[in-house]
Amino acid sequence: MPRTHSAASSDALPITEVLVRIATALLAAKQAQRPIHRWLIEWRSAAGGQERYRRALDQHVELITDFLARRRDLAFTDAYAAAFVIVHAIHGVVEAVSSRTCEIDAHRIAEQAVAMVLGFLTLGHDTTLPTHT
């Protein structure tokens, strides 16, 4: 039986460990379902399922927003905006890997995605960019 972790246990883990576990789970799912991923992406577009898929991504954004807000080691001026960036960045990487017909090193890509998200999460607490006039 697969091990599951409650929200409380993931809140207590170091953020690096949380990200590695998420990347490992995404990679395992991608590899297990690789033969159908490209077809599903094409079908979702052709069948007009994009709006339903966007709603599912929005639900993920809400879950990650709540997770980020509970973390005491992270602080954002806007947890929702940070969650939106994380969910859609990871989604983009997963879609790009899943849609490839050639062999690519998915493990290396997952490592780089973890490094990207970890860098984003630990960049600083105020990620507001200066405006230029």
PyMOL commands that set and color helices and strands:
alter all, ss='L'
color gray80, all
select helices_A, chain A and resi 7-12+15-32+34-46+50-70+79-98+106-122
alter helices_A, ss='H'
color red, helices_A
deselect
rebuild
show_as cartoon
